[in-house]
Amino acid sequence: MQIEMRDLARKAAEQNRELPLRYSALFHRWFLFGIPGFGSVMAILWLMIAKPF
């Protein structure tokens, strides 16, 4: 996703155009996938610090 977003942004900048709708769709999907990823990292950090087991 990030590579495609980069390519879309680069192409839009080269052509002095706005970002296409595909970029927005990819960004929203990327953001939504990041929420559980961030939560997982926070849970791992909590487990390492609190050592509940």
Backbone bond lengths (Angstrom), bond angles and torsions (degrees), N, CA, C in turn:
res aa  C-N    CA-C-N  psi(-1)  N-CA   C-N-CA  omega(-1)  CA-C   N-CA-C  phi
1 M - - - 1.433 - - 1.524 111.24 -
2 Q 1.312 116.00 -45.45 1.462 118.94 -177.41 1.523 111.75 -64.84
3 I 1.310 116.90 -36.27 1.463 119.73 179.74 1.519 110.18 -67.37
4 E 1.329 116.49 -42.21 1.460 119.27 178.05 1.528 110.76 -65.54
5 M 1.335 117.17 -39.39 1.471 120.60 177.17 1.523 110.56 -62.59
6 R 1.324 116.61 -41.37 1.455 120.28 177.74 1.525 111.58 -61.27
7 D 1.322 115.32 -44.95 1.464 119.75 -179.52 1.523 111.63 -64.11
8 L 1.337 116.63 -41.38 1.462 119.92 178.46 1.529 111.24 -64.11
9 A 1.326 116.32 -41.36 1.466 120.13 179.57 1.524 110.87 -66.83
10 R 1.303 116.56 -41.06 1.465 120.54 179.49 1.531 110.83 -63.53
11 K 1.331 116.44 -44.05 1.455 120.73 180.00 1.531 111.17 -64.58
12 A 1.342 116.76 -41.18 1.465 120.30 179.08 1.529 110.76 -64.90
13 A 1.327 117.16 -39.23 1.461 120.54 179.12 1.525 111.31 -67.35
14 E 1.321 116.79 -40.36 1.465 120.13 179.31 1.527 111.93 -64.21
15 Q 1.327 116.07 -33.99 1.461 120.76 -177.67 1.528 112.61 -96.19
16 N 1.339 117.27 4.69 1.469 122.63 -178.02 1.529 111.63 51.94
17 R 1.319 115.23 47.65 1.459 121.71 179.12 1.516 109.76 -120.57
18 E 1.328 115.43 167.12 1.458 120.71 174.78 1.524 109.21 -74.46
19 L 1.322 114.75 160.84 1.460 119.32 177.21 1.529 109.61 -66.20
20 P 1.322 116.82 140.27 1.470 119.29 179.69 1.531 111.54 -71.74
21 L 1.317 115.95 163.99 1.465 120.92 178.99 1.523 111.73 -62.02
22 R 1.319 116.30 -29.55 1.473 120.31 178.10 1.526 110.67 -58.72
23 Y 1.339 116.87 -36.08 1.464 120.66 179.26 1.530 110.33 -62.39
24 S 1.334 116.28 -44.51 1.474 120.03 179.69 1.519 111.11 -62.94
25 A 1.326 116.57 -41.79 1.461 119.83 179.17 1.524 110.94 -62.96
26 L 1.322 116.46 -43.20 1.462 120.08 178.65 1.525 111.17 -65.72
27 F 1.337 116.86 -39.38 1.463 119.84 -179.85 1.519 110.86 -63.37
28 H 1.330 117.71 -43.47 1.463 120.33 179.72 1.525 110.95 -64.04
29 R 1.322 116.71 -41.58 1.464 120.01 178.02 1.525 110.81 -64.90
30 W 1.333 116.84 -42.58 1.464 121.52 179.05 1.522 110.40 -61.32
31 F 1.331 116.57 -43.31 1.463 120.96 179.45 1.523 111.13 -63.69
32 L 1.332 116.84 -44.18 1.461 120.01 -179.54 1.526 111.92 -65.33
33 F 1.331 117.45 -36.61 1.462 119.81 175.49 1.526 111.35 -68.07
34 G 1.315 117.54 -26.94 1.459 121.28 -179.01 1.510 113.87 -73.54
35 I 1.329 117.94 -26.07 1.466 120.78 -177.82 1.532 111.44 -61.12
36 P 1.338 119.79 -53.34 1.465 117.79 178.21 1.531 112.32 -66.92
37 G 1.318 116.72 -30.64 1.466 119.25 177.54 1.518 111.14 -63.75
38 F 1.327 116.72 -44.70 1.464 121.00 178.49 1.527 110.72 -65.34
39 G 1.333 115.85 -42.48 1.464 119.74 178.23 1.520 111.90 -61.40
40 S 1.314 116.99 -37.76 1.468 120.73 178.67 1.518 111.43 -64.82
41 V 1.319 116.74 -41.79 1.467 120.43 178.24 1.522 110.27 -64.02
42 M 1.337 116.81 -41.43 1.469 119.96 178.17 1.529 111.02 -63.60
43 A 1.335 117.22 -39.13 1.465 120.47 178.20 1.527 110.79 -64.57
44 I 1.321 117.19 -40.83 1.466 120.97 178.99 1.521 110.26 -64.48
45 L 1.328 116.94 -43.70 1.468 119.83 177.67 1.521 110.93 -61.59
46 W 1.333 116.84 -42.78 1.452 120.01 178.76 1.533 110.55 -61.09
47 L 1.337 116.59 -43.06 1.463 119.90 178.98 1.521 111.77 -62.49
48 M 1.327 117.14 -37.66 1.461 120.14 -179.78 1.529 111.50 -70.84
49 I 1.325 116.74 -35.81 1.468 119.87 -176.80 1.511 111.83 -83.05
50 A 1.342 117.60 -47.34 1.466 121.65 -175.25 1.523 112.61 -78.04
51 K 1.314 118.00 -28.73 1.465 123.71 -177.37 1.528 111.45 45.35
52 P 1.349 116.96 62.52 1.468 119.68 -175.35 1.521 114.29 -72.95
53 F 1.321 118.44 -10.63 1.466 119.74 -176.75 1.495 111.41 -111.29
